[in-house]
Amino acid sequence: MNDFNQDMQNLLNAYDSNWEDYLILREQFIEKYSLSVEKLQEQLNTAKKALTEIKNAEYHFAEGYNYDSDVIFINGQEYSPDKFQEIAHDALAAIGGVDLVKVVEG
């Protein structure tokens, strides 16, 4: 059983048997998992910021650069600058960092 499930079970057991223990465990539970949520939110915000910067980056290339044939290498994979930005956009969409709703005028 993972920590969350065990903590929840302990909380429910205390609720059924000892009100004072329940109140103490409840406060500990709230503090423990509130901090976890805050940490995850901080990590998510950091990822959104980095991906947004990649998606919105303006690439400036040296003279002689061929935008259509040159690539960006990441871990041995080849990506065009457009594809690189598309990947960042899709990742942002997956984590809720981009509004993908399109308004269709009729």
PyMOL commands that set and color helices and strands:
alter all, ss='L'
color gray80, all
select helices_A, chain A and resi 3-17+19-55+81-94
alter helices_A, ss='H'
color red, helices_A
select strands_A, chain A and resi 72-74+77-79
alter strands_A, ss='S'
color yellow, strands_A
deselect
rebuild
show_as cartoon
